[in-house]
């Protein structure tokens, strides 16, 4: 149980760092964008695998305009985001 809580805490810290890096205000929480900057809502993905197109469609339905991903995006996800007008931001590797 302690391991899972530690992973969640690490994920929230990563979201906060990305929000600050992109000059946004961290919100987070279930059903909410990870950060907002003006009227731009954004999601932060701290995944080991690239974000896929299904996740892009889910974000679009929630009104997300930007997605930041630590591990990048699949080719179909990039095409889907372009079609839907979502900005994809690959996050540089952190130490």
N, CA, C and O atoms as a DFTB+ gen file, in Angstrom:
380 C
 N C O
     1  1       0.826      -1.198       0.000
     2  2       0.000       0.000       0.000
     3  2       0.863       1.251       0.000
     4  3       0.565       2.211      -0.711
     5  1       1.929       1.250       0.790
     6  2       2.797       2.426       0.866
     7  2       3.424       2.712      -0.495
     8  3       3.623       3.873      -0.855
     9  1       3.734       1.674      -1.247
    10  2       4.346       1.843      -2.575
    11  2       3.393       2.589      -3.509
    12  3       3.822       3.484      -4.237
    13  1       2.124       2.237      -3.498
    14  2       1.153       2.887      -4.369
    15  2       0.994       4.365      -4.002
    16  3       0.949       5.216      -4.891
    17  1       0.911       4.679      -2.722
    18  2       0.793       6.067      -2.276
    19  2       2.016       6.875      -2.699
    20  3       1.902       8.040      -3.078
    21  1       3.184       6.243      -2.632
    22  2       4.425       6.899      -3.041
    23  2       4.384       7.207      -4.541
    24  3       4.812       8.283      -4.961
    25  1       3.874       6.276      -5.349
    26  2       3.759       6.485      -6.798
    27  2       2.786       7.615      -7.114
    28  3       3.042       8.426      -8.004
    29  1       1.674       7.670      -6.391
    30  2       0.684       8.720      -6.603
    31  2       1.304      10.076      -6.258
    32  3       1.150      11.043      -7.004
    33  1       1.997      10.137      -5.135
    34  2       2.635      11.390      -4.712
    35  2       3.662      11.845      -5.746
    36  3       3.748      13.033      -6.059
    37  1       4.442      10.897      -6.279
    38  2       5.442      11.222      -7.292
    39  2       4.762      11.757      -8.553
    40  3       5.267      12.691      -9.177
    41  1       3.623      11.175      -8.932
    42  2       2.880      11.633     -10.105
    43  2       2.342      13.038      -9.931
    44  3       2.393      13.843     -10.862
    45  1       1.831      13.339      -8.758
    46  2       1.299      14.674      -8.483
    47  2       2.432      15.706      -8.500
    48  3       2.261      16.812      -9.011
    49  1       3.578      15.341      -7.943
    50  2       4.733      16.251      -7.965
    51  2       5.160      16.534      -9.400
    52  3       5.512      17.666      -9.732
    53  1       5.130      15.504     -10.260
    54  2       5.492      15.679     -11.658
    55  2       4.494      16.624     -12.352
    56  3       4.892      17.502     -13.117
    57  1       3.195      16.431     -12.074
    58  2       2.171      17.314     -12.645
    59  2       2.424      18.766     -12.233
    60  3       2.330      19.676     -13.058
    61  1       2.742      18.975     -10.964
    62  2       2.985      20.333     -10.469
    63  2       4.192      20.967     -11.136
    64  3       4.164      22.150     -11.477
    65  1       5.268      20.181     -11.329
    66  2       6.457      20.709     -12.009
    67  2       6.130      21.103     -13.450
    68  3       6.579      22.142     -13.935
    69  1       5.345      20.267     -14.128
    70  2       4.993      20.569     -15.515
    71  2       4.078      21.791     -15.591
    72  3       4.215      22.615     -16.495
    73  1       3.155      21.909     -14.651
    74  2       2.274      23.084     -14.623
    75  2       3.108      24.350     -14.468
    76  3       2.880      25.341     -15.163
    77  1       4.065      24.313     -13.563
    78  2       4.934      25.473     -13.340
    79  2       5.770      25.763     -14.586
    80  3       5.920      26.920     -14.980
    81  1       6.308      24.722     -15.198
    82  2       7.143      24.882     -16.398
    83  2       6.355      25.534     -17.540
    84  3       6.912      26.301     -18.325
    85  1       5.067      25.228     -17.625
    86  2       4.227      25.757     -18.703
    87  2       3.396      26.959     -18.255
    88  3       2.437      27.353     -18.918
    89  1       3.786      27.530     -17.114
    90  2       3.166      28.741     -16.557
    91  2       1.661      28.574     -16.324
    92  3       0.862      29.474     -16.588
    93  1       1.310      27.396     -15.824
    94  2      -0.087      27.120     -15.510
    95  2      -0.300      26.965     -14.024
    96  3       0.644      26.982     -13.235
    97  1      -1.565      26.811     -13.655
    98  2      -1.938      26.599     -12.253
    99  2      -2.395      25.157     -12.109
   100  3      -3.323      24.727     -12.794
   101  1      -1.751      24.408     -11.225
   102  2      -2.070      22.994     -11.042
   103  2      -3.454      22.827     -10.424
   104  3      -3.788      23.489      -9.442
   105  1      -4.257      21.937     -11.008
   106  2      -5.561      21.597     -10.441
   107  2      -5.554      20.130     -10.029
   108  3      -5.662      19.807      -8.846
   109  1      -5.424      19.240     -11.023
   110  2      -5.386      17.806     -10.763
   111  2      -6.674      17.285     -10.171
   112  3      -7.641      18.026     -10.000
   113  1      -6.677      16.003      -9.859
   114  2      -7.847      15.368      -9.282
   115  2      -8.705      14.694     -10.338
   116  3      -8.633      15.046     -11.516
   117  1      -9.511      13.731      -9.929
   118  2     -10.360      12.995     -10.861
   119  2     -11.345      13.906     -11.598
   120  3     -12.047      14.709     -10.984
   121  1     -11.383      13.765     -12.915
   122  2     -12.327      14.530     -13.725
   123  2     -11.947      15.980     -13.961
   124  3     -12.727      16.741     -14.533
   125  1     -10.757      16.369     -13.526
   126  2     -10.305      17.755     -13.703
   127  2      -9.027      17.762     -14.536
   128  3      -8.273      16.789     -14.520
   129  1      -8.776      18.851     -15.263
   130  2      -7.498      18.937     -15.971
   131  2      -6.348      19.019     -14.967
   132  3      -6.547      19.442     -13.829
   133  1      -5.159      18.619     -15.383
   134  2      -4.008      18.656     -14.487
   135  2      -3.547      20.082     -14.219
   136  3      -3.112      20.407     -13.114
   137  1      -3.646      20.939     -15.248
   138  2      -3.361      22.356     -15.021
   139  2      -4.123      23.213     -16.018
   140  3      -4.560      22.736     -17.065
   141  1      -4.273      24.482     -15.676
   142  2      -4.907      25.453     -16.571
   143  2      -3.995      26.665     -16.690
   144  3      -3.276      27.027     -15.759
   145  1      -4.049      27.271     -17.851
   146  2      -3.309      28.502     -18.118
   147  2      -4.261      29.367     -18.930
   148  3      -4.436      29.162     -20.131
   149  1      -4.867      30.328     -18.266
   150  2      -5.904      31.123     -18.924
   151  2      -7.096      30.229     -19.220
   152  3      -7.654      29.615     -18.311
   153  1      -7.496      30.151     -20.500
   154  2      -8.609      29.275     -20.859
   155  2      -8.124      27.948     -21.447
   156  3      -8.927      27.175     -21.969
   157  1      -6.821      27.678     -21.367
   158  2      -6.242      26.436     -21.890
   159  2      -6.175      25.394     -20.776
   160  3      -5.528      25.598     -19.749
   161  1      -6.863      24.266     -21.005
   162  2      -6.806      23.147     -20.065
   163  2      -5.775      22.145     -20.591
   164  3      -5.671      21.924     -21.797
   165  1      -5.012      21.542     -19.669
   166  2      -3.959      20.621     -20.085
   167  2      -3.921      19.369     -19.212
   168  3      -4.288      19.392     -18.037
   169  1      -3.466      18.282     -19.824
   170  2      -3.247      17.006     -19.145
   171  2      -1.758      16.713     -19.140
   172  3      -1.050      17.063     -20.084
   173  1      -1.280      16.074     -18.081
   174  2       0.110      15.653     -17.976
   175  2       0.118      14.128     -17.854
   176  3      -0.543      13.564     -16.981
   177  1       0.868      13.471     -18.732
   178  2       0.959      12.008     -18.723
   179  2       2.365      11.594     -18.320
   180  3       3.330      11.857     -19.038
   181  1       2.473      10.951     -17.180
   182  2       3.754      10.462     -16.662
   183  2       3.772       8.951     -16.852
   184  3       3.807       8.189     -15.885
   185  1       3.748       8.533     -18.109
   186  2       3.667       7.110     -18.459
   187  2       5.007       6.591     -18.948
   188  3       5.863       7.357     -19.391
   189  1       5.178       5.269     -18.861
   190  2       6.385       4.631     -19.387
   191  2       6.257       4.410     -20.896
   192  3       7.265       4.318     -21.597
   193  1       5.038       4.325     -21.390
   194  2       4.786       4.104     -22.824
   195  2       4.220       5.374     -23.459
   196  3       3.635       6.204     -22.763
   197  1       4.388       5.530     -24.763
   198  2       3.844       6.701     -25.443
   199  2       2.319       6.767     -25.346
   200  3       1.648       5.737     -25.276
   201  1       1.793       7.958     -25.343
   202  2       0.348       8.185     -25.282
   203  2      -0.256       7.773     -26.619
   204  3       0.287       8.096     -27.676
   205  1      -1.384       7.055     -26.574
   206  2      -2.032       6.552     -27.786
   207  2      -3.218       7.426     -28.193
   208  3      -3.633       8.311     -27.444
   209  1      -3.751       7.174     -29.370
   210  2      -4.815       8.010     -29.934
   211  2      -6.111       7.970     -29.120
   212  3      -6.856       8.950     -29.115
   213  1      -6.394       6.873     -28.441
   214  2      -7.591       6.799     -27.604
   215  2      -7.570       7.831     -26.492
   216  3      -8.600       8.408     -26.143
   217  1      -6.398       8.054     -25.945
   218  2      -6.228       9.049     -24.879
   219  2      -6.416      10.464     -25.434
   220  3      -6.919      11.345     -24.736
   221  1      -6.016      10.676     -26.676
   222  2      -6.201      11.976     -27.325
   223  2      -7.695      12.262     -27.483
   224  3      -8.150      13.374     -27.215
   225  1      -8.451      11.256     -27.917
   226  2      -9.906      11.426     -28.078
   227  2     -10.589      11.701     -26.744
   228  3     -11.485      12.542     -26.670
   229  1     -10.172      10.997     -25.681
   230  2     -10.737      11.238     -24.345
   231  2     -10.475      12.675     -23.897
   232  3     -11.359      13.341     -23.357
   233  1      -9.253      13.139     -24.130
   234  2      -8.881      14.494     -23.741
   235  2      -9.712      15.516     -24.514
   236  3     -10.144      16.521     -23.949
   237  1      -9.931      15.269     -25.780
   238  2     -10.720      16.178     -26.614
   239  2     -12.147      16.307     -26.071
   240  3     -12.709      17.401     -26.035
   241  1     -12.718      15.185     -25.652
   242  2     -14.078      15.198     -25.093
   243  2     -14.150      15.995     -23.791
   244  3     -15.198      16.546     -23.456
   245  1     -13.031      16.056     -23.054
   246  2     -12.987      16.815     -21.795
   247  2     -12.613      18.281     -22.009
   248  3     -12.552      19.050     -21.050
   249  1     -12.364      18.669     -23.251
   250  2     -12.017      20.060     -23.539
   251  2     -10.546      20.390     -23.328
   252  3     -10.187      21.558     -23.185
   253  1      -9.696      19.374     -23.307
   254  2      -8.261      19.563     -23.119
   255  2      -7.649      20.107     -24.410
   256  3      -7.947      19.614     -25.498
   257  1      -6.793      21.126     -24.286
   258  2      -6.155      21.753     -25.454
   259  2      -4.675      21.382     -25.592
   260  3      -4.102      21.520     -26.673
   261  1      -4.049      20.908     -24.497
   262  2      -2.629      20.530     -24.509
   263  2      -2.438      19.234     -23.734
   264  3      -3.110      18.985     -22.733
   265  1      -1.507      18.410     -24.216
   266  2      -1.126      17.202     -23.481
   267  2       0.397      17.165     -23.412
   268  3       1.086      17.242     -24.430
   269  1       0.904      17.046     -22.188
   270  2       2.343      16.927     -21.955
   271  2       2.623      15.468     -21.629
   272  3       1.979      14.893     -20.751
   273  1       3.588      14.861     -22.334
   274  2       3.890      13.451     -22.098
   275  2       5.379      13.237     -21.893
   276  3       6.209      13.730     -22.657
   277  1       5.697      12.492     -20.847
   278  2       7.088      12.179     -20.519
   279  2       7.682      11.199     -21.535
   280  3       8.883      11.237     -21.803
   281  1       6.844      10.318     -22.104
   282  2       7.359       9.274     -22.993
   283  2       6.966       9.476     -24.455
   284  3       7.161       8.578     -25.275
   285  1       6.425      10.623     -24.784
   286  2       6.103      10.904     -26.178
   287  2       4.714      10.440     -26.585
   288  3       3.850      10.191     -25.744
   289  1       4.519      10.331     -27.897
   290  2       3.208      10.024     -28.464
   291  2       3.364       9.040     -29.617
   292  3       4.371       9.057     -30.324
   293  1       2.365       8.183     -29.805
   294  2       2.386       7.285     -30.956
   295  2       2.084       8.090     -32.214
   296  3       1.541       9.193     -32.135
   297  1       2.433       7.542     -33.366
   298  2       2.177       8.226     -34.636
   299  2       0.671       8.470     -34.839
   300  3       0.286       9.571     -35.233
   301  1      -0.203       7.454     -34.575
   302  2      -1.643       7.717     -34.703
   303  2      -2.137       8.803     -33.742
   304  3      -3.056       9.551     -34.076
   305  1      -1.536       8.893     -32.555
   306  2      -1.921       9.932     -31.588
   307  2      -1.555      11.312     -32.116
   308  3      -2.317      12.265     -31.951
   309  1      -0.403      11.420     -32.742
   310  2       0.030      12.701     -33.306
   311  2      -0.927      13.133     -34.414
   312  3      -1.299      14.304     -34.495
   313  1      -1.322      12.194     -35.264
   314  2      -2.251      12.495     -36.356
   315  2      -3.619      12.898     -35.815
   316  3      -4.240      13.836     -36.315
   317  1      -4.082      12.188     -34.799
   318  2      -5.397      12.480     -34.193
   319  2      -5.394      13.856     -33.530
   320  3      -6.358      14.611     -33.656
   321  1      -4.323      14.176     -32.834
   322  2      -4.215      15.475     -32.169
   323  2      -4.216      16.603     -33.198
   324  3      -4.845      17.641     -32.991
   325  1      -3.515      16.395     -34.292
   326  2      -3.471      17.403     -35.350
   327  2      -4.881      17.629     -35.901
   328  3      -5.294      18.767     -36.125
   329  1      -5.610      16.536     -36.117
   330  2      -6.973      16.606     -36.645
   331  2      -7.917      17.326     -35.675
   332  3      -8.795      18.076     -36.101
   333  1      -7.732      17.095     -34.370
   334  2      -8.617      17.662     -33.350
   335  2      -8.147      19.023     -32.812
   336  3      -8.874      19.672     -32.060
   337  1      -6.955      19.449     -33.189
   338  2      -6.450      20.746     -32.738
   339  2      -5.897      20.747     -31.325
   340  3      -5.992      21.750     -30.617
   341  1      -5.315      19.618     -30.909
   342  2      -4.719      19.514     -29.575
   343  2      -3.206      19.629     -29.714
   344  3      -2.599      18.958     -30.548
   345  1      -2.604      20.485     -28.891
   346  2      -1.154      20.673     -28.912
   347  2      -0.495      19.577     -28.081
   348  3      -0.867      19.365     -26.926
   349  1       0.483      18.878     -28.663
   350  2       1.209      17.836     -27.965
   351  2       2.596      18.353     -27.592
   352  3       3.315      18.905     -28.424
   353  1       2.955      18.163     -26.326
   354  2       4.229      18.665     -25.827
   355  2       5.027      17.501     -25.241
   356  3       4.677      16.979     -24.183
   357  1       6.102      17.093     -25.928
   358  2       6.952      16.056     -25.328
   359  2       7.768      16.682     -24.203
   360  3       8.406      17.717     -24.392
   361  1       7.746      16.062     -23.056
   362  2       8.468      16.587     -21.896
   363  2       9.900      16.107     -21.934
   364  3      10.141      14.929     -22.195
   365  1      10.864      16.988     -21.681
   366  2      12.260      16.529     -21.639
   367  2      12.458      15.584     -20.466
   368  3      11.792      15.703     -19.438
   369  1      13.367      14.660     -20.627
   370  2      13.670      13.698     -19.550
   371  2      14.214      14.449     -18.346
   372  3      15.088      15.306     -18.470
   373  1      13.678      14.109     -17.176
   374  2      14.133      14.753     -15.938
   375  2      15.092      13.835     -15.213
   376  3      15.052      12.616     -15.385
   377  1      15.947      14.420     -14.409
   378  2      16.922      13.628     -13.642
   379  2      16.367      13.265     -12.303
   380  3      17.040      12.600     -11.515
